[in-house]
Amino acid sequence: MPTHGSITKAGKVRGQTPKVVGRKRISVSSILRNKSNFKKRFVLHRTPGQNKPGQRKRRR
């Protein structure tokens, strides 16, 4: 079975790309996260999930 390239070239592009240092990400404290979740669910009455009742589209 023919291949699309030789095995010796494997990882060539990844080795050529320059290393980029990622930025330090700090997560929100659990108290703030819980407070925003409470607001969304109970104060604003938003339903969680991807298939919300008001946003569902019918298939053709």
N, CA and C of each residue as an Amber inpcrd file, in Angstrom:
protein
   180
   0.8440000  -1.1810000   0.0000000   0.0000000   0.0000000   0.0000000
   0.8890000   1.2440000   0.0000000   0.7070000   2.1480000  -0.9570000
   1.5710000   3.3280000  -1.0140000   1.2520000   4.3080000   0.1170000
   2.2860000   5.0080000   0.5540000   2.1050000   6.0150000   1.6000000
   2.2080000   7.4050000   0.9790000   1.7930000   8.4030000   1.7290000
   1.7950000   9.7770000   1.2360000   3.0910000  10.5050000   1.5710000
   4.0150000   9.8690000   2.1550000   5.2940000  10.4850000   2.4700000
   6.1640000   9.4940000   3.2070000   7.4400000   9.7850000   3.2450000
   8.3330000   8.8380000   3.9090000   8.2550000   9.0110000   5.4190000
   8.5560000   7.9690000   6.1190000   8.5080000   7.9820000   7.5770000
   9.6130000   8.8770000   8.1490000  10.6800000   9.0820000   7.3800000
  11.7850000   9.9070000   7.8860000  11.3940000  11.3670000   8.0210000
  10.3490000  11.7990000   7.3100000   9.9140000  13.1940000   7.3960000
   8.8540000  13.4230000   8.4750000   8.5540000  12.4110000   9.2410000
   7.5120000  12.5430000  10.2510000   7.9280000  13.5430000  11.3300000
   7.0420000  14.4500000  11.6700000   7.3080000  15.4490000  12.7050000
   8.1170000  16.6280000  12.2240000   8.2480000  16.7940000  10.9030000
   9.0850000  17.8610000  10.3400000   8.5220000  19.2400000  10.6620000
   7.2390000  19.4250000  10.4540000   6.6400000  20.7490000  10.6360000
   6.6330000  21.1370000  12.1060000   6.3200000  20.1980000  12.9700000
   6.2860000  20.5080000  14.3950000   7.6680000  20.8830000  14.9150000
   8.6940000  20.2250000  14.3900000  10.0490000  20.5540000  14.7970000
  10.5030000  21.9170000  14.2990000   9.9540000  22.3870000  13.1860000
  10.3520000  23.6680000  12.6180000   9.6600000  24.8580000  13.2640000
   8.4850000  24.6460000  13.8260000   7.7440000  25.7820000  14.3770000
   8.4130000  26.2730000  15.6480000   8.4660000  27.5920000  15.8240000
   9.0950000  28.1300000  17.0400000   8.2250000  27.8900000  18.2670000
   8.8750000  27.6860000  19.3990000   8.1690000  27.4300000  20.6480000
   7.5840000  28.7320000  21.1720000   6.2930000  28.7230000  21.4670000
   5.6160000  29.8950000  22.0030000   5.2610000  29.5940000  23.4510000
   5.6710000  30.4800000  24.3390000   5.3910000  30.2880000  25.7610000
   3.9510000  30.7100000  26.0330000   3.1790000  29.8240000  26.6340000
   1.7900000  30.1330000  26.9390000   1.6790000  31.0890000  28.1160000
   0.5720000  31.8470000  28.1310000   0.3870000  32.7910000  29.2300000
  -0.2090000  32.0830000  30.4380000   0.0780000  32.5960000  31.5940000
  -0.4190000  32.0130000  32.8340000  -1.8850000  32.3750000  32.9920000
  -2.7340000  31.3890000  33.1370000  -4.1660000  31.6190000  33.2820000
  -4.5660000  31.3660000  34.7210000  -5.2730000  32.3170000  35.2840000
  -5.7690000  32.1350000  36.6510000  -7.2780000  31.9450000  36.5870000
  -7.7710000  30.9870000  37.3000000  -9.1980000  30.7100000  37.2650000
  -9.9220000  31.5740000  38.2950000 -11.2020000  31.7830000  38.0450000
 -12.0310000  32.5670000  38.9430000 -12.2370000  31.7600000  40.2240000
 -12.3010000  32.4430000  41.3520000 -12.4940000  31.7310000  42.6080000
 -13.8630000  31.0600000  42.6120000 -13.9860000  30.0180000  43.3960000
 -15.2110000  29.2290000  43.3890000 -16.4040000  30.0300000  43.8870000
 -16.1830000  30.9770000  44.7900000 -17.2880000  31.7870000  45.3050000
 -17.8900000  32.6330000  44.1850000 -17.0360000  33.2750000  43.3890000
 -17.5310000  34.0950000  42.2800000 -18.2020000  33.2370000  41.2100000
 -17.6360000  32.0680000  40.9380000 -18.2290000  31.1830000  39.9380000
 -19.6160000  30.7220000  40.3760000 -19.7520000  30.3590000  41.6550000
 -21.0520000  29.9150000  42.1600000 -22.0610000  31.0530000  42.1510000
 -21.5970000  32.2670000  42.4500000 -22.4920000  33.4160000  42.4590000
 -23.0270000  33.7090000  41.0610000 -22.1410000  33.6450000  40.0550000
 -22.5960000  33.9060000  38.6860000 -23.5150000  32.7990000  38.1930000
 -23.2410000  31.5490000  38.5750000 -24.1320000  30.4500000  38.1940000
 -25.5070000  30.6070000  38.8230000 -25.5470000  31.0500000  40.0750000
 -26.8180000  31.2790000  40.7580000 -27.6130000  32.3670000  40.0500000
 -26.9290000  33.4490000  39.6690000 -27.6120000  34.5440000  38.9670000
 -28.2090000  34.0600000  37.6530000 -27.4080000  33.3100000  36.8880000
 -27.8820000  32.8350000  35.5920000 -29.0980000  31.9320000  35.7350000
 -29.0520000  31.0050000  36.6950000 -30.0920000  29.9870000  36.7860000
 -31.3630000  30.4990000  37.4510000 -31.2240000  31.2290000  38.5740000
 -32.3960000  31.5550000  39.3660000 -32.8660000  32.9920000  39.1780000
 -31.9590000  33.9370000  39.0240000 -32.3550000  35.3380000  38.8700000
 -32.7870000  35.6030000  37.4360000 -31.9850000  35.1650000  36.4670000
 -32.2900000  35.4150000  35.0590000 -33.1220000  34.3080000  34.4220000
 -33.3520000  33.2010000  35.1490000 -34.1690000  32.0630000  34.7000000
 -33.6570000  31.4770000  33.3930000 -32.3680000  31.2840000  33.2760000
 -31.8030000  30.6620000  32.0810000 -31.6750000  29.1690000  32.3160000
 -32.0200000  28.3950000  31.3060000 -31.8790000  26.9480000  31.4320000
 -30.5040000  26.5370000  30.9230000 -29.8040000  25.6600000  31.6320000
 -28.4820000  25.2520000  31.1950000 -28.5510000  24.2770000  30.0370000
 -27.4520000  24.1570000  29.3320000 -27.3450000  23.1440000  28.2970000
 -27.3180000  23.7180000  26.9020000 -27.0660000  22.8480000  25.9590000
 -26.9090000  23.2620000  24.5820000 -28.2470000  23.3110000  23.8530000
 -29.1570000  22.4200000  24.2000000 -30.4600000  22.3670000  23.5330000
 -31.5060000  23.0170000  24.4220000 -31.4620000  24.3430000  24.5090000
 -32.4190000  25.0740000  25.3380000 -33.7790000  25.0600000  24.6610000
 -34.8670000  25.1000000  25.4280000 -36.1940000  24.9970000  24.8270000
 -36.5110000  26.1180000  23.8420000 -36.0660000  27.3360000  24.0960000
 -36.3870000  28.4480000  23.2030000 -35.5260000  28.5150000  21.9600000
 -34.3940000  27.8400000  21.9690000 -33.4520000  27.9520000  20.8640000
 -33.4460000  26.7380000  19.9510000 -34.2510000  25.7590000  20.2170000
 -34.2300000  24.5500000  19.3940000 -34.7860000  24.8420000  18.0110000
 -34.0870000  24.3860000  16.9980000 -34.5180000  24.5790000  15.6160000
 -35.0520000  23.2700000  15.0960000 -36.0820000  23.3620000  14.2850000
 -36.6670000  22.1580000  13.7290000 -35.8830000  21.6980000  12.5170000
 -35.7960000  20.3960000  12.3520000 -35.1500000  19.8370000  11.1660000
 -36.0950000  19.9230000   9.9920000 -35.5000000  20.0370000   8.8380000
 -36.3240000  20.0390000   7.6250000 -36.4580000  18.6510000   7.0790000
